[in-house]
Amino acid sequence: MDCREEDKIDKALREVTRKYCTGVMTVITSLSIENFRGIKGLKLENLGQVNVIAGKNNSGKSSVLEVLALFLGATNGPRVFRETFQEILVWRGWYGEQTIMDIFYENAEEFMMMGKLEDGKNFELSMKKKRKQMGQSYDTINVGFKSVSKENSKDIAPFNADIPKRSFVDSGVIQRMLVNAKFSPEPDFEFLTPLTLRKFGYVESLYSYAYERKVSKKAVKVLKSAYPEIEGFSPLFKANRWVLHVETKYGVYPYYLMGEGFKNAMIIAFLSALLKDGYLLIDSAEAFHHPKSLRIMAQTLIRGAKENNVQVFLTTHSLELIDMLLEYGLDERIDGRIVHMKREGEKLSAKMESFERAKDLREALGLDLRG
């Protein structure tokens, strides 16, 4: 894409973003989704502080997280929304502009999502396909975000923008996302996928913020519970860039050479210490963990959510992780939910129970995931 066109789009987004003023959001208590990926229609109500979304493959778990990420991106302004959407498109596998069209359910013209907050405010996010002229192919996506409450929110500004499809993801975007990634504390949420582990620059900036806010030692202490050989971290200048290195009893190694389970545990340990008054979304939370690491992660997520006022949404196939989260959640008296996603043909359903009343739902999940 022409750089001048990119600058023009960025300028338009900046004009809208100026109207946005930051504020702490409250807990998301319910959401409804229409025409997103494989979800024709879905409602989730009475959500908790920690929400565990489980079910077989192709039951819509990741799609729910993606919708939540887009919604939270929109509440932080159009620029953050756009970056979040780009992240989702690349995470799922970018195969050109058709990737954008394929987020819409079958041949739907519009995707809609509505989120309700604990303070009673409701917000609606929509994405519509648009043509320049009748008869031409869709070349633009209209993105709209607004309050549908009786009272307008002073914390979150609405916006409406037409964005060319080709501007969402190009080679430059993919390069910045994977080779020059950065963690930013400015948005009040973080969306983790297995792709996050492979971004160069993300952990370096994550560690920098943790060190500056004096929570890095706390995160290292958590990691040592599962990986006792770990002693600390050091950013070292290698090949003309700063690379985070892991200090162990046996030597010092670049973070990128460590195992995937350790990378996952490290990022969650640091985010659980850093995030405050926000939201943490984790897709495939059990990925790469060994049993002890899985247990430490479950403890860390529950305690971090309680101590730092963070709402957690995660997906998993792991009954072991579900049991651990139930155990620690009940011990800490966290307001938790288990959500069982299930697809039968084209019908998608979701059953939800609180941690305290999840016994029967846990047994149904066991039969579904083990079957």
Secondary structure per residue as TSV (DSSP state, phi and psi in degrees):
chain	resnum	aa	ss	phi	psi
A	1	M	-	360.0	142.6
A	2	D	-	-61.5	134.9
A	3	C	H	-60.8	-35.3
A	4	R	H	-64.4	-36.6
A	5	E	H	-68.7	-40.3
A	6	E	H	-60.9	-43.1
A	7	D	H	-62.3	-38.8
A	8	K	H	-63.8	-43.0
A	9	I	H	-64.9	-45.3
A	10	D	H	-60.9	-39.3
A	11	K	H	-64.0	-42.0
A	12	A	H	-62.5	-41.8
A	13	L	H	-66.4	-37.3
A	14	R	H	-63.9	-37.8
A	15	E	H	-61.6	-40.5
A	16	V	H	-72.1	-40.1
A	17	T	H	-63.8	-27.7
A	18	R	T	-58.3	-28.0
A	19	K	T	-78.4	-11.0
A	20	Y	-	-86.5	130.2
A	21	C	-	-122.2	137.4
A	22	T	-	-72.3	154.8
A	23	G	-	-167.5	155.4
A	24	V	-	-81.0	123.7
A	25	M	-	-84.3	157.5
A	26	T	-	-95.7	178.6
A	27	V	-	-61.7	138.0
A	28	I	E	-77.9	117.4
A	29	T	E	-97.3	-24.2
A	30	S	E	-157.8	157.4
A	31	L	E	-148.8	149.1
A	32	S	E	-127.6	142.8
A	33	I	E	-129.5	135.4
A	34	E	E	-132.6	126.4
A	35	N	E	64.4	45.0
A	36	F	E	-118.1	122.2
A	37	R	T	47.9	-120.4
A	38	G	T	-90.4	12.4
A	39	I	E	-105.2	108.4
A	40	K	E	-76.1	-42.4
A	41	G	E	-161.8	135.9
A	42	L	E	-156.6	137.9
A	43	K	E	-126.1	133.5
A	44	L	E	-123.5	120.0
A	45	E	-	-122.2	158.4
A	46	N	S	59.5	46.2
A	47	L	-	-68.8	156.8
A	48	G	-	-110.4	-167.7
A	49	Q	S	-76.9	-36.8
A	50	V	E	-118.9	121.3
A	51	N	E	-122.4	116.4
A	52	V	E	-104.0	111.7
A	53	I	E	-102.6	116.3
A	54	A	E	-128.2	160.7
A	55	G	-	155.3	172.5
A	56	K	S	-68.4	170.7
A	57	N	T	-58.9	149.1
A	58	N	T	65.7	25.7
A	59	S	S	-99.8	2.7
A	60	G	S	95.2	8.6
A	61	K	H	-61.2	-52.9
A	62	S	H	-64.2	-33.8
A	63	S	H	-64.4	-37.7
A	64	V	H	-62.2	-43.6
A	65	L	H	-63.8	-40.1
A	66	E	H	-63.6	-41.3
A	67	V	H	-62.8	-43.0
A	68	L	H	-60.7	-42.0
A	69	A	H	-62.9	-42.7
A	70	L	H	-64.2	-41.1
A	71	F	H	-62.2	-47.5
A	72	L	H	-66.8	-35.5
A	73	G	H	-60.3	-42.5
A	74	A	H	-65.1	-36.5
A	75	T	H	-67.6	-18.3
A	76	N	T	-95.7	7.3
A	77	G	-	106.8	162.7
A	78	P	H	-63.7	-33.1
A	79	R	H	-67.3	-44.2
A	80	V	H	-66.2	-37.3
A	81	F	H	-57.6	-48.0
A	82	R	H	-61.6	-43.5
A	83	E	H	-64.0	-38.1
A	84	T	H	-65.9	-41.5
A	85	F	H	-64.2	-41.7
A	86	Q	H	-60.0	-43.2
A	87	E	H	-58.3	-44.6
A	88	I	H	-65.9	-42.2
A	89	L	H	-62.9	-41.6
A	90	V	H	-72.4	-39.4
A	91	W	H	-59.8	-42.2
A	92	R	H	-75.4	-16.8
A	93	G	-	113.1	98.0
A	94	W	-	-77.4	122.0
A	95	Y	-	-129.9	35.3
A	96	G	S	101.0	-174.1
A	97	E	T	-62.2	-21.9
A	98	Q	H	-63.2	-24.8
A	99	T	H	-56.7	-38.2
A	100	I	H	-67.6	-44.0
A	101	M	H	-63.6	-29.5
A	102	D	T	-80.1	-1.1
A	103	I	T	-78.7	-16.3
A	104	F	B	-84.2	136.7
A	105	Y	S	-62.2	121.1
A	106	E	T	44.7	-117.9
A	107	N	T	-106.5	24.7
A	108	A	-	-63.1	146.1
A	109	E	S	-88.9	-18.9
A	110	E	E	-146.5	140.0
A	111	F	E	-108.2	137.5
A	112	M	E	-134.2	146.3
A	113	M	E	-142.5	137.4
A	114	M	E	-124.6	132.0
A	115	G	E	-119.9	137.4
A	116	K	E	-112.0	134.3
A	117	L	E	-101.6	163.1
A	118	E	T	-60.8	-27.8
A	119	D	T	-83.6	6.5
A	120	G	S	92.3	-5.7
A	121	K	-	-77.7	144.9
A	122	N	E	-122.9	137.6
A	123	F	E	-129.4	144.4
A	124	E	E	-120.5	130.6
A	125	L	E	-114.8	131.9
A	126	S	E	-134.7	149.0
A	127	M	E	-132.4	126.3
A	128	K	E	-124.0	141.7
A	129	K	E	-76.6	138.6
A	130	K	E	-136.2	147.7
A	131	R	-	-110.2	151.2
A	132	K	S	-69.1	-45.1
A	133	Q	S	-139.1	154.3
A	134	M	T	-58.9	139.5
A	135	G	T	92.6	-19.0
A	136	Q	S	-86.4	164.7
A	137	S	-	-75.0	161.5
A	138	Y	-	-66.7	126.4
A	139	D	-	-125.2	-3.8
A	140	T	E	-138.3	147.3
A	141	I	E	-115.4	125.5
A	142	N	E	-91.9	125.9
A	143	V	E	-113.6	123.8
A	144	G	E	-127.0	138.0
A	145	F	E	-139.0	127.3
A	146	K	E	-154.3	162.8
A	147	S	E	-84.8	136.5
A	148	V	-	-118.0	22.4
A	149	S	S	-84.7	165.1
A	150	K	S	-66.1	-37.0
A	151	E	S	-104.6	133.6
A	152	N	-	-71.0	142.8
A	153	S	-	-82.0	135.5
A	154	K	S	-87.4	-13.8
A	155	D	S	-89.9	-28.1
A	156	I	S	-125.4	122.0
A	157	A	-	-90.6	138.6
A	158	P	-	-74.6	160.9
A	159	F	E	-153.9	159.3
A	160	N	E	-147.1	124.3
A	161	A	E	-145.8	141.5
A	162	D	E	-96.5	121.4
A	163	I	E	-123.0	124.0
A	164	P	E	-58.3	140.5
A	165	K	G	-55.2	-43.6
A	166	R	G	-67.2	-14.1
A	167	S	G	-84.3	-14.3
A	168	F	T	-68.6	-48.6
A	169	V	S	-140.1	121.3
A	170	D	-	-134.2	-178.2
A	171	S	H	-60.6	-33.7
A	172	G	H	-65.7	-40.9
A	173	V	H	-63.0	-46.7
A	174	I	H	-62.1	-39.7
A	175	Q	H	-61.8	-48.5
A	176	R	H	-63.7	-37.5
A	177	M	H	-69.3	-38.4
A	178	L	H	-99.4	-26.2
A	179	V	H	-111.7	-21.7
A	180	N	S	-131.7	48.6
A	181	A	-	-77.7	154.7
A	182	K	-	-143.8	140.7
A	183	F	-	-83.7	135.2
A	184	S	-	-126.2	131.6
A	185	P	S	-82.3	-3.4
A	186	E	S	-68.6	-50.4
A	187	P	S	-64.8	149.5
A	188	D	S	-90.3	22.0
A	189	F	E	-147.9	161.4
A	190	E	E	-139.4	135.4
A	191	F	E	-115.2	112.6
A	192	L	E	-102.9	132.9
A	193	T	-	-132.3	168.1
A	194	P	G	-55.5	-22.9
A	195	L	G	-65.1	-31.2
A	196	T	G	-57.3	-35.2
A	197	L	G	-64.3	-22.5
A	198	R	G	-103.9	2.9
A	199	K	-	-79.3	127.5
A	200	F	T	-81.8	130.2
A	201	G	T	103.6	-23.2
A	202	Y	H	-64.6	-50.0
A	203	V	H	-70.1	-30.7
A	204	E	H	-62.0	-45.8
A	205	S	H	-72.2	-34.5
A	206	L	H	-61.5	-46.9
A	207	Y	H	-63.5	-39.7
A	208	S	H	-60.0	-46.4
A	209	Y	H	-65.7	-39.6
A	210	A	H	-64.7	-40.3
A	211	Y	H	-65.6	-44.0
A	212	E	H	-63.6	-35.0
A	213	R	T	-92.3	8.0
A	214	K	T	59.1	39.5
A	215	V	-	-118.3	2.6
A	216	S	H	-64.9	-38.1
A	217	K	H	-64.4	-36.6
A	218	K	H	-63.3	-42.7
A	219	A	H	-65.9	-40.7
A	220	V	H	-63.3	-39.4
A	221	K	H	-61.1	-41.1
A	222	V	H	-63.2	-45.6
A	223	L	H	-61.8	-38.8
A	224	K	H	-63.4	-23.6
A	225	S	H	-63.7	-34.2
A	226	A	H	-99.7	-27.8
A	227	Y	-	-128.9	80.3
A	228	P	T	-62.7	-16.5
A	229	E	T	-77.2	-11.6
A	230	I	E	-77.2	134.3
A	231	E	E	-116.3	-23.8
A	232	G	E	163.9	-166.6
A	233	F	E	-135.5	149.7
A	234	S	E	-144.9	127.6
A	235	P	E	-80.3	123.0
A	236	L	E	-118.2	144.9
A	237	F	E	-85.8	111.1
A	238	K	E	-134.7	137.0
A	239	A	T	51.3	44.7
A	240	N	T	65.6	23.9
A	241	R	E	-154.7	158.0
A	242	W	E	-80.8	127.5
A	243	V	E	-124.4	128.0
A	244	L	E	-72.6	129.7
A	245	H	E	-113.7	147.3
A	246	V	E	-101.7	123.7
A	247	E	E	-89.0	122.4
A	248	T	E	-126.5	172.7
A	249	K	T	-64.5	-19.7
A	250	Y	T	-106.1	-7.1
A	251	G	E	153.9	-176.6
A	252	V	E	-116.3	126.3
A	253	Y	E	-131.7	145.7
A	254	P	E	-59.3	140.1
A	255	Y	G	-50.8	-37.7
A	256	Y	G	-70.1	-12.9
A	257	L	G	-94.1	-5.1
A	258	M	S	-75.9	163.2
A	259	G	-	-66.9	156.2
A	260	E	H	-63.6	-36.2
A	261	G	H	-62.6	-41.4
A	262	F	H	-65.4	-43.0
A	263	K	H	-58.4	-45.1
A	264	N	H	-61.2	-48.1
A	265	A	H	-62.9	-39.3
A	266	M	H	-64.6	-47.3
A	267	I	H	-62.0	-43.7
A	268	I	H	-66.7	-38.2
A	269	A	H	-62.2	-44.1
A	270	F	H	-70.5	-41.3
A	271	L	H	-67.1	-38.0
A	272	S	H	-63.3	-29.2
A	273	A	H	-84.3	-28.0
A	274	L	H	-88.4	-46.0
A	275	L	-	-67.4	133.7
A	276	K	-	-139.1	138.0
A	277	D	S	52.9	46.1
A	278	G	S	-147.3	-150.1
A	279	Y	E	-137.8	138.6
A	280	L	E	-124.6	121.3
A	281	L	E	-114.1	128.5
A	282	I	E	-131.6	118.1
A	283	D	S	-92.1	134.1
A	284	S	S	54.6	59.7
A	285	A	T	-60.6	-28.4
A	286	E	T	-83.0	-3.9
A	287	A	T	-55.9	127.3
A	288	F	T	75.6	-3.2
A	289	H	-	-81.5	141.2
A	290	H	-	-86.8	166.5
A	291	P	H	-53.1	-43.7
A	292	K	H	-68.6	-41.2
A	293	S	H	-63.3	-38.0
A	294	L	H	-62.1	-41.6
A	295	R	H	-66.4	-43.0
A	296	I	H	-62.7	-40.0
A	297	M	H	-62.8	-43.4
A	298	A	H	-60.5	-44.3
A	299	Q	H	-61.1	-45.0
A	300	T	H	-63.1	-43.1
A	301	L	H	-64.7	-44.4
A	302	I	H	-65.6	-47.5
A	303	R	H	-66.7	-41.0
A	304	G	H	-62.6	-41.1
A	305	A	H	-61.9	-42.7
A	306	K	H	-72.0	-47.5
A	307	E	H	-71.1	-33.7
A	308	N	H	-109.0	8.2
A	309	N	T	56.2	55.1
A	310	V	-	-113.4	133.1
A	311	Q	E	-91.2	129.5
A	312	V	E	-113.4	134.4
A	313	F	E	-126.0	126.8
A	314	L	E	-141.3	152.6
A	315	T	E	-110.7	149.9
A	316	T	E	-160.0	154.2
A	317	H	-	-106.3	-1.5
A	318	S	-	-93.1	114.9
A	319	L	H	-65.9	-33.3
A	320	E	H	-60.9	-45.9
A	321	L	H	-65.2	-40.9
A	322	I	H	-58.2	-45.9
A	323	D	H	-63.5	-39.0
A	324	M	H	-66.1	-43.2
A	325	L	H	-65.8	-38.2
A	326	L	H	-62.3	-45.5
A	327	E	H	-59.9	-53.7
A	328	Y	H	-72.6	-33.8
A	329	G	H	-63.9	-41.6
A	330	L	H	-68.2	-39.2
A	331	D	H	-60.5	-40.4
A	332	E	T	-89.7	-0.2
A	333	R	T	56.2	43.2
A	334	I	-	-79.6	149.3
A	335	D	-	-84.1	90.4
A	336	G	E	-112.9	158.2
A	337	R	E	-135.0	142.1
A	338	I	E	-106.5	128.0
A	339	V	E	-116.9	119.8
A	340	H	E	-101.3	107.1
A	341	M	E	-89.3	136.5
A	342	K	E	-147.1	135.6
A	343	R	E	-117.9	129.1
A	344	E	E	-125.9	101.3
A	345	G	T	67.3	-125.5
A	346	E	T	-91.5	-6.4
A	347	K	E	-85.7	128.2
A	348	L	E	-114.1	130.9
A	349	S	E	-130.7	159.8
A	350	A	E	-143.3	118.9
A	351	K	E	-103.3	139.6
A	352	M	E	-132.3	140.2
A	353	E	E	-141.2	153.5
A	354	S	E	-70.9	161.0
A	355	F	G	-55.2	-39.8
A	356	E	G	-65.8	-27.8
A	357	R	G	-116.2	26.2
A	358	A	-	-91.9	4.5
A	359	K	H	-57.4	-52.6
A	360	D	H	-66.1	-39.9
A	361	L	H	-66.6	-36.5
A	362	R	H	-62.1	-40.1
A	363	E	H	-67.1	-40.0
A	364	A	H	-64.4	-38.3
A	365	L	H	-62.9	-40.0
A	366	G	H	-60.2	-44.0
A	367	L	H	-66.1	-38.3
A	368	D	H	-71.1	-46.7
A	369	L	H	-76.8	-31.7
A	370	R	H	-85.9	-19.7
A	371	G	-	-74.9	360.0
